[in-house]
Amino acid sequence: MQGKRGLVVGVANDRSYATAIAERLLAHGAECLFTHLPGEKMERRVRSAITELGVENPWIAPLDAGSDGDLDAVFARIAKEFGTIDFLVHSIAFADKEWLQDGRFAGTPRQVFTQAMDISAYTYAAMANRAAPLMSRGGSMVAMSYYGAEKAVPGYNVMGVAKAALEATTRYLAMELGPKAIRVNVISGGPLRTMSAMAVGGFSEILGWVEKKAPLRRNISGGEVGDTALWLLSDLGSGVTGQTIYVDAGYSIVGL
């Protein structure tokens, strides 16, 4: 990744998938730019996680991904200060945790449903649309999904629907941006104790079930997702686009 620069969206704390991905990218020579949710508290939290990765004076910008104005401002600033980028990491999702409980899908309010789709899926397309013009040398993008996009997982509910949309978005982006030498993929990571995952009802039971049933008989680490993202974002993944790559200790192949 020497000589490559890109934007990492989604660092929330030291346990985030985005943090694990950034750690691997930085270790292999990449220059990472970061965003944080608006507000001093969130900025402090994100800066702390980035500092632990050994980055001094990180490039960091506030971003409410649900705001077109914020998205425009972040990418305009990158264009002005750097001109080009080589990769994009989209590691954000949101759904009201009140509706991430077993038996609470059918009644999901319209606003909760549309917000989950907006933040978890649409924003990948919105960021890709703004990042692509900055990838004049080609580039690579990666987002984060979960097996609940493909199969019904108790409590995952509207987030599963949003992640299914994210995976479909990946395929359409890959088809459109491929002629520009831009690759677009998504990683379906196994369950990990992140802030967003803990909002899903029964999450601890999911961890226990994966450990019992996955072929490797364990859950994954954030670093394993980071390694896969490193491969996809580097030239080693030059022939891969439009794919959902499973990093889940093999759980997604199991029938029972």
Backbone hydrogen bonds, N-H to C=O, Kabsch-Sander energy under -0.5 kcal/mol:
donor,donor_aa,acceptor,acceptor_aa,energy
3,G,29,G,-0.7
4,K,1,M,-2.3
6,G,31,E,-2.2
7,L,87,F,-1.8
8,V,33,L,-3.1
9,V,7,L,-0.6
9,V,89,V,-2.7
10,G,8,V,-0.5
16,S,13,N,-1.4
20,A,16,S,-1.9
21,I,17,Y,-2.4
22,A,18,A,-2.6
23,E,19,T,-2.4
24,R,20,A,-1.6
25,L,21,I,-2.4
26,L,22,A,-3.0
27,A,23,E,-2.0
28,H,24,R,-1.1
28,H,25,L,-0.6
29,G,26,L,-1.8
30,A,25,L,-2.5
31,E,4,K,-2.7
32,C,30,A,-0.6
33,L,6,G,-2.8
34,F,59,W,-2.4
35,T,8,V,-0.9
36,H,61,A,-1.9
43,E,39,G,-2.1
44,R,40,E,-2.6
45,R,41,K,-2.1
46,V,42,M,-2.5
47,R,43,E,-2.9
48,S,44,R,-2.3
49,A,45,R,-1.8
50,I,46,V,-2.5
51,T,47,R,-2.8
52,E,48,S,-1.8
53,L,49,A,-0.5
53,L,50,I,-1.1
54,G,51,T,-2.0
55,V,50,I,-1.4
56,E,54,G,-0.7
60,I,58,P,-0.6
61,A,34,F,-1.6
63,L,36,H,-2.9
65,A,63,L,-0.8
67,S,64,D,-2.4
68,D,66,G,-0.6
71,L,67,S,-2.2
72,D,68,D,-2.7
73,A,69,G,-2.2
74,V,70,D,-2.4
75,F,71,L,-2.1
76,A,72,D,-2.2
77,R,73,A,-2.1
78,I,74,V,-2.1
79,A,75,F,-2.3
80,K,76,A,-2.3
81,E,77,R,-2.5
82,F,78,I,-2.9
83,G,78,I,-1.3
84,T,82,F,-1.2
85,I,134,L,-1.8
86,D,5,R,-4.4
87,F,5,R,-1.1
88,L,140,S,-1.7
89,V,7,L,-2.8
90,H,88,L,-0.5
90,H,142,V,-3.0
91,S,9,V,-2.3
91,S,89,V,-0.7
99,W,96,D,-2.2
100,L,97,K,-1.4
101,Q,99,W,-0.5
104,R,101,Q,-1.9
108,T,105,F,-2.4
113,F,109,P,-2.4
114,T,110,R,-2.8
115,Q,111,Q,-2.2
116,A,112,V,-1.9
117,M,113,F,-2.0
118,D,114,T,-2.3
119,I,115,Q,-2.6
120,S,116,A,-2.1
121,A,117,M,-1.6
122,Y,117,M,-2.5
123,T,118,D,-1.8
124,Y,121,A,-1.5
125,A,121,A,-1.0
126,A,122,Y,-2.4
127,M,123,T,-2.5
128,A,124,Y,-2.4
129,N,125,A,-2.5
130,R,126,A,-1.1
131,A,127,M,-2.6
132,A,128,A,-2.6
134,L,131,A,-1.6
135,M,131,A,-0.5
135,M,132,A,-1.7
136,S,134,L,-0.9
137,R,138,G,-0.5
138,G,135,M,-1.8
139,G,181,A,-1.9
140,S,86,D,-1.8
141,M,183,R,-2.4
142,V,88,L,-2.2
143,A,185,N,-1.3
144,M,90,H,-0.9
145,S,187,I,-3.6
149,A,146,Y,-2.4
150,E,147,Y,-1.9
151,K,147,Y,-2.2
156,Y,153,V,-2.3
157,N,153,V,-0.8
159,M,156,Y,-1.8
160,G,156,Y,-0.6
160,G,157,N,-1.1
161,V,157,N,-1.3
162,A,158,V,-2.3
163,K,159,M,-2.5
164,A,160,G,-2.0
165,A,161,V,-1.8
166,L,162,A,-2.0
167,E,163,K,-2.3
168,A,164,A,-1.9
169,T,165,A,-2.7
170,T,166,L,-2.1
171,R,167,E,-1.4
172,Y,168,A,-2.0
173,L,169,T,-2.6
174,A,170,T,-2.5
175,M,171,R,-2.0
176,E,172,Y,-2.0
177,L,173,L,-3.0
178,G,174,A,-1.5
180,K,177,L,-1.6
181,A,178,G,-2.5
182,I,177,L,-1.6
183,R,139,G,-2.6
183,R,181,A,-0.5
185,N,141,M,-2.3
186,V,243,Q,-2.5
187,I,143,A,-2.8
188,S,186,V,-0.5
188,S,245,I,-2.9
189,G,145,S,-1.5
189,G,187,I,-1.0
190,G,247,V,-2.3
194,T,192,L,-2.7
198,M,194,T,-1.9
199,A,196,S,-1.2
200,V,197,A,-2.0
201,G,100,L,-3.1
203,F,200,V,-1.3
206,I,202,G,-1.6
207,L,203,F,-2.1
208,G,204,S,-2.0
209,W,205,E,-2.4
210,V,206,I,-2.4
211,E,207,L,-2.1
212,K,208,G,-1.4
213,K,209,W,-2.4
214,A,210,V,-2.9
216,L,249,A,-1.8
217,R,214,A,-2.2
224,E,221,S,-0.7
225,V,221,S,-1.1
226,G,222,G,-2.3
227,D,223,G,-2.3
228,T,224,E,-1.6
229,A,225,V,-2.5
230,L,226,G,-2.3
231,W,227,D,-2.0
232,L,228,T,-2.4
233,L,229,A,-2.7
234,S,230,L,-1.3
237,G,231,W,-0.7
237,G,234,S,-1.4
238,S,235,D,-1.5
240,V,237,G,-2.1
241,T,239,G,-0.5
242,G,184,V,-3.3
245,I,186,V,-2.7
245,I,243,Q,-0.6
246,Y,244,T,-0.6
247,V,188,S,-2.4
251,Y,248,D,-1.8
253,I,250,G,-1.9
254,V,251,Y,-1.6
